[in-house]
Amino acid sequence: MAEAARFTYEDHEEVCKFLQNKTKHIPSIGIICGSGLGGLVDELEDKESIDYKDIPNFPVSTVPGHAGRLVFGILGDKPVVCLQGRFHFYEGYPLWKITMPVRIMKLLGVHTVFVTNAAGGINSKYNVGDFMVLKDHINIPGLAGNNPLCGPNEERFGPRFPSISDAYDKEMRKLAFTVAKELNMDSIMREGVYAAVSGPSFESPAELRFLQMVGADTVGKYSHYQL
């Protein structure tokens, strides 16, 4: 689809209505399941799944290991919606399209989003298998002009010039560490800065040294949650 044909607010509303007609759940929490974490949906009760390919105008995952389903259900006692499979810039989608699912979540009633992914460690103090809670990010494609907010602004989704100085809620980050301690996982918990790159190639040694110099602790591919 050409850039000029980007989705309007009303297009998003139509997708939202389509989904609302397919589920009885009204989610308040959204969960984006990253690589290797799609199995979380097995923990949901009263599940209702919809394949991405069956949702009008919805992008489709093309990367192996990404199931490509929107799954509604109950986790604990909370109604949630899970994205079981993600979309990436390197798959060929324009940024306004791969950010669409997050906006759909908002229209569905979601107020809190949990984002997960598998990332590469840059910080020499990190170990394979550690969990890192994001406190900030470096949007490399965005700094180069590839930002999903470029183009006509839709005020109903947000302001023209949003501040992202507090993009990662401080209280939620504290809660993550509290829960990790209760689960005896505090020894593998980190808090750091995520560098987003476009991919699909992995970073060169020189690029990794550069990212480390500018303050990144981990690095991963640009995906649909980078708003």
ABEGO torsion letter per residue (X at the ends): XBAAABBBAAAAAAAAAAAAAABABBBABBBBBBBGAAAAAAABBGBBBBBAAABBGBBBBABBGBAGBBBBEBBEABBBBBBBEBBBAAAGBBAAAAAAAAAAAAAAGBABBBBBBBBBBABAABBBGBBBBBABBBBAAAAAGBBAABEBBBAAAEBABBBAAAABBAAAAAAAAAAAAAAGAAAABBBBBBBBBAOABBBBAAAAAAAAAAGBABBBBBBAABX
